[in-house]
């Protein structure tokens, strides 16, 4: 399955409640981190990122585990929506993390994006 980064692709799919929640949290995170970084408040910005990563791994990934591991014949659109949502969130999160750990984040970003380009 090819990962898709565009948000228009995500909007065309029937998104699960968890997908909608995660995308809403991501938009709030972008606004909050941008505001904190504009105020040069790195501590609060990093705390926001840490809390989001905790929610992503402990809520979204755990609650969507069955969606990720479904067989190919079972609800393929739901599985694709879950993967597309996670891919979009990860690539966006990597961009937000880039001022904090640029070299590590660049490696992760290239590993995520390079497989799509080839």
KAURQUI-V187733 format. One record per residue. N is the residue number from 1. RES is the residue in three letters. BURIAL is 1 if it has 16 or more other C-alpha atoms within 10 Angstrom, else 0. Layout:
BEGIN
n:N res:RES burial:BURIAL
n:N res:RES burial:BURIAL
END
This chain:
BEGIN
n:1 res:UNK burial:0
n:2 res:UNK burial:0
n:3 res:UNK burial:1
n:4 res:UNK burial:1
n:5 res:UNK burial:1
n:6 res:UNK burial:0
n:7 res:UNK burial:0
n:8 res:UNK burial:0
n:9 res:UNK burial:0
n:10 res:UNK burial:1
n:11 res:UNK burial:0
n:12 res:UNK burial:0
n:13 res:UNK burial:0
n:14 res:UNK burial:0
n:15 res:UNK burial:1
n:16 res:UNK burial:1
n:17 res:UNK burial:0
n:18 res:UNK burial:1
n:19 res:UNK burial:1
n:20 res:UNK burial:0
n:21 res:UNK burial:0
n:22 res:UNK burial:1
n:23 res:UNK burial:1
n:24 res:UNK burial:0
n:25 res:UNK burial:1
n:26 res:UNK burial:1
n:27 res:UNK burial:0
n:28 res:UNK burial:0
n:29 res:UNK burial:1
n:30 res:UNK burial:1
n:31 res:UNK burial:0
n:32 res:UNK burial:1
n:33 res:UNK burial:1
n:34 res:UNK burial:0
n:35 res:UNK burial:0
n:36 res:UNK burial:1
n:37 res:UNK burial:0
n:38 res:UNK burial:0
n:39 res:UNK burial:0
n:40 res:UNK burial:0
n:41 res:UNK burial:0
n:42 res:UNK burial:0
n:43 res:UNK burial:0
n:44 res:UNK burial:0
n:45 res:UNK burial:1
n:46 res:UNK burial:1
n:47 res:UNK burial:0
n:48 res:UNK burial:1
n:49 res:UNK burial:1
n:50 res:UNK burial:0
n:51 res:UNK burial:0
n:52 res:UNK burial:1
n:53 res:UNK burial:0
n:54 res:UNK burial:0
n:55 res:UNK burial:0
n:56 res:UNK burial:1
n:57 res:UNK burial:0
n:58 res:UNK burial:0
n:59 res:UNK burial:0
n:60 res:UNK burial:1
n:61 res:UNK burial:1
n:62 res:UNK burial:0
n:63 res:UNK burial:0
n:64 res:UNK burial:1
n:65 res:UNK burial:0
n:66 res:UNK burial:0
n:67 res:UNK burial:1
n:68 res:UNK burial:1
n:69 res:UNK burial:0
n:70 res:UNK burial:0
n:71 res:UNK burial:0
n:72 res:UNK burial:0
n:73 res:UNK burial:0
n:74 res:UNK burial:0
n:75 res:UNK burial:0
n:76 res:UNK burial:0
n:77 res:UNK burial:0
n:78 res:UNK burial:1
n:79 res:UNK burial:1
n:80 res:UNK burial:1
n:81 res:UNK burial:1
n:82 res:UNK burial:1
n:83 res:UNK burial:1
n:84 res:UNK burial:1
n:85 res:UNK burial:1
n:86 res:UNK burial:1
n:87 res:UNK burial:1
n:88 res:UNK burial:1
n:89 res:UNK burial:1
n:90 res:UNK burial:1
n:91 res:UNK burial:1
n:92 res:UNK burial:1
n:93 res:UNK burial:1
n:94 res:UNK burial:1
n:95 res:UNK burial:0
n:96 res:UNK burial:1
n:97 res:UNK burial:1
n:98 res:UNK burial:0
n:99 res:UNK burial:0
n:100 res:UNK burial:0
n:101 res:UNK burial:0
n:102 res:UNK burial:0
n:103 res:UNK burial:0
n:104 res:UNK burial:0
n:105 res:UNK burial:1
n:106 res:UNK burial:0
n:107 res:UNK burial:0
n:108 res:UNK burial:0
n:109 res:UNK burial:1
n:110 res:UNK burial:0
n:111 res:UNK burial:0
n:112 res:UNK burial:1
n:113 res:UNK burial:0
n:114 res:UNK burial:0
n:115 res:UNK burial:0
n:116 res:UNK burial:0
n:117 res:UNK burial:0
n:118 res:UNK burial:0
END
